Amino acid sequence: MDPISNPYTPNAGATPEIVIGRDELLEDFKVLLHRLGRGRTNQSMIVTGLRGVGKTVLLGEFRQIAEEFKWRVLELEASKHDDSHFRQTV
């Protein structure tokens, strides 16, 4: 692919021009929110992957969807070296 036209932007969490190949995960997240909104349970979601695959971008998409569903979004960052702050905050 022409590097100028390539939509991939290797920049931690930068919003790309387009999010592709994530439709199934986005739909699963919507189902999760619908079920929780009705007081039903569903499988939790854990986002994992190598650096640069779009985890932060996907979480941003989840945030937008959750806000559209009128959910409050809380953003916390955990560190593998200091879990006491995370635990105290939670």
C-alpha positions, 0 to 999 in steps of 0.5 A, a space after each residue: 500500500 502507498 505509505 501516504 494513503 495508508 490509514 494506519 497511524 502508529 501513534 499511541 491512542 491517536 484517533 485514526 481516520 477510520 476504525 476497520 476490522 473491529 465491527 464484531 467487538 463493537 457489536 459485542 460491546 453494544 450487546 453487553 451494554 444492552 443486557 446490563 441496562 436490562 439488569 441481565 448479565 453478560 460476559 465481561 470484555 478484556 482488551 489485550 494485544 501487542 503494542 500498536 494494534 489499536 487497544 486504546 483506539 478501541 477503548 475510545 470507541 467503547 467510550 463513545 458507545 457507552 456515552 451514547 447509551 447514557 452510561 457514565 464512563 470512568 477512566 483509570 490507569 493502572 500501573 504494574 509497578 504501583 497497584 496501591 493507587 489503583 486499589 485506593 482509587 477503586 
